[in-house]
Amino acid sequence: MVDQDESFMLDGNAMAGVLHELFEVEMTVADVECATCGRHGEVGSLWAFIETPGYVLRCPACQSVVLRMSVTPGEYYLDARGAVYLCVPRKV
């Protein structure tokens, strides 16, 4: 188990604004599965670490990195290798 400093930890809802900016849909309710332990849940239920050079979302069950994201003036970099899938809701 990874020893995380919980003073920097928020829930995944802290990422709502930047994820909406990228996907243009409400992403905190998007379903995601952890590639390490198989936990299913909403993006908003992941642990968010946002006081870093980028954003890190970790699985609350096994603490593995599920998503990483960096934002530059011209691009978004998204690494979802820690997710088996990320189910992005369609705009209606």
C-alpha positions as CSV (number, residue, x, y, z in Angstrom):
1,M,0.0,0.0,0.0
2,V,1.3,3.5,-0.9
3,D,1.7,5.9,2.0
4,Q,-0.1,9.1,0.9
5,D,-0.1,12.4,2.7
6,E,-3.9,12.8,3.2
7,S,-3.6,16.5,3.8
8,F,-3.2,16.9,0.0
9,M,-6.0,14.5,-0.8
10,L,-9.5,15.5,-2.0
11,D,-12.2,13.5,-3.6
12,G,-12.4,13.3,-7.4
13,N,-15.1,16.0,-7.5
14,A,-12.2,18.5,-7.1
15,M,-11.4,17.7,-10.7
16,A,-14.9,18.5,-12.0
17,G,-14.0,21.8,-13.6
18,V,-10.9,20.7,-15.5
19,L,-12.5,17.5,-16.6
20,H,-15.6,19.3,-17.9
21,E,-13.3,21.7,-19.7
22,L,-11.8,18.8,-21.6
23,F,-14.7,16.5,-22.1
24,E,-17.6,19.0,-22.1
25,V,-19.8,16.7,-20.1
26,E,-20.1,16.0,-16.3
27,M,-17.2,13.6,-15.7
28,T,-17.5,13.1,-11.9
29,V,-20.3,10.6,-12.5
30,A,-18.4,8.8,-15.3
31,D,-17.8,5.1,-14.4
32,V,-14.2,3.9,-14.2
33,E,-12.6,0.6,-13.3
34,C,-9.2,0.4,-11.6
35,A,-6.7,-1.7,-13.7
36,T,-5.0,-2.9,-10.5
37,C,-7.7,-4.1,-8.2
38,G,-10.8,-4.0,-10.4
39,R,-12.8,-1.6,-8.3
40,H,-15.7,0.1,-10.2
41,G,-16.9,3.5,-9.2
42,E,-17.5,7.1,-10.3
43,V,-14.6,9.4,-11.1
44,G,-15.8,11.6,-8.3
45,S,-15.1,8.8,-5.8
46,L,-11.4,8.6,-6.7
47,W,-8.8,10.3,-4.5
48,A,-7.6,13.5,-6.1
49,F,-4.2,15.0,-5.6
50,I,-4.2,18.4,-7.2
51,E,-1.3,20.1,-5.3
52,T,1.2,18.6,-7.8
53,P,2.6,19.8,-11.1
54,G,-0.4,17.9,-12.6
55,Y,-3.5,16.1,-11.4
56,V,-3.5,12.6,-10.0
57,L,-6.6,10.4,-9.4
58,R,-6.0,7.3,-7.3
59,C,-8.1,4.3,-6.5
60,P,-9.5,4.6,-2.9
61,A,-9.4,0.8,-2.5
62,C,-5.7,0.1,-3.5
63,Q,-4.3,3.6,-3.9
64,S,-3.0,2.9,-7.5
65,V,-2.9,5.7,-9.9
66,V,-5.9,5.5,-12.2
67,L,-5.7,8.8,-14.1
68,R,-3.0,11.5,-14.5
69,M,-3.6,14.8,-16.2
70,S,-1.5,17.9,-17.0
71,V,-2.8,21.1,-18.5
72,T,-0.6,23.4,-20.5
73,P,-1.6,26.7,-22.3
74,G,-2.2,24.7,-25.5
75,E,-2.9,21.1,-24.6
76,Y,-4.3,18.6,-22.2
77,Y,-2.3,15.5,-21.4
78,L,-4.3,12.6,-20.1
79,D,-2.9,9.3,-19.0
80,A,-5.5,6.7,-18.2
81,R,-3.3,3.6,-18.1
82,G,-4.5,2.8,-14.6
83,A,-8.0,2.4,-15.8
84,V,-9.4,-0.7,-17.5
85,Y,-12.0,1.7,-18.9
86,L,-13.4,5.2,-18.5
87,C,-17.0,5.5,-19.6
88,V,-17.5,9.0,-20.8
89,P,-21.2,10.1,-20.8
90,R,-22.6,11.4,-24.1
91,K,-23.7,15.0,-24.4
92,V,-27.5,15.2,-24.6
